[in-house]
Amino acid sequence: MTSHNLRIHRDANTTLDSMIQQGILLPTNEKISGVSGQVYRIADGVDLSALDHFHLRVAEKIIPVNLYALPPEEYAGLLAAAPEFSQYRYAHLATALLRTMTTEQQSQWLKDVASGIEEGLRVDQTPRLLQLPTHPARWQPEGTRLSRAGCGWLLTLTFDDPQVDIIEGLDRSAAGVDVGLHHLTTTAFASGAVHQAPGVVDVSRLSPEQIALPISQREFERHLQLLQHAAARTSFQHLMLTLLSSASVVYLEDLRYDDMAEVFKERSRTLGIRDWMMGWLPQRLHAHNIPLERVRPDLTSRFCSTTHCRGERNGRDFLDGNGRMVDADLNAARNLLQIGLAQRIARELLTKRNIRKGN
């Protein structure tokens, strides 16, 4: 089984408190990975159903939560188990966010989103936000848990272990993964192969004020976040196929939340970067017996991965030790790969030395 934690909107606090009082939510001593605070299970016989991308029904209560923020197999499985699931007709607009848009194209894109919302919800269980073929992972409603901690409420959804297709027969090698915004990820393989997952247009910088909105500005922003997350998931899904098919070990940039710039923290939440790093990626790699090691990124953007001389990063470019401009994200990914391999070799040597001393 696999599980994922989704943040519940603060608007639901009063509703959740009433559910505890009514005995719909029952306290349990269970421990859930990634969750602190009191955990609650749902009383036996209570009906659960995903209504749309933003709402889960528990008995007769409606819980606002971003259900779309799941990995592709689990997302498809949730929809397959929700006969009432309804969605707006704008899912096809997500992929446009993976390409550069002119000001005119951005304006038209916002109008198209507004038009899709204005058409209203339609019952549709097809996972239209997904771009690649996916095997739905069976949702297990009985494994649903809610938990309350200092940061608010979380919803934990449980699924059967997902089936993920890979490309058979590819040569495997170590991979270093740099995380960013211009490229969501840049991956350098020891084989010399490179994979770059495109970034997502930041629609928070667009200006919808002159567009006639069928809903409030706040509600409109929720739909924009959904489409940005869907675009990022498409980028991550292509990367996951590459890693699962051709990586022997993955060295991931160890981004710690406290070290992130505020703009990156906000985009990380919107695009699901942190969820990918802490949940989707390690779960899938573990299921395919591919080791994952986190590498501190200190100085990986300041030294040339070829000459190992200090260079200069200028936005998306890096001036290497020979005075040549190279892709800064790719340079960092190659450094992460080299550091990870060096640390792995050092551990092996230390282990061998300790074994000899023990003998």
Secondary structure, 3 states (H helix, E strand, C coil): CEEEEEEECHHHHHHHHHHHHCCCEEEECCCCCCCCCEEEEECCCCCEEEEECCEEEECCEEEEECCCCCCHHHHHHHHHCCCCCEECCCHHHHHHHHCCCCHHHHHHHHHHHHHHHHCCCEECCCCCCCCCCCCCCCECHHHCEEEEECCEEEEEEEECCCCCCCCCCCCCEEEEEEECCCEEEEEEECCCCEEEEECCCCHHHCCCCCCCCCCCHHHHHHHHHHHHHHHHHHHHHHHHHHHHHHEEEEEEECCCHHHCCHHHHHHHHHHCHHHHHHHHHHHHHHHCCCCEEEECCCCCCCECCCCCCECEEECCEEECCCCCEEEHHHHHHHHHHHHHHHHHHHHHHHHHHHHHHHC
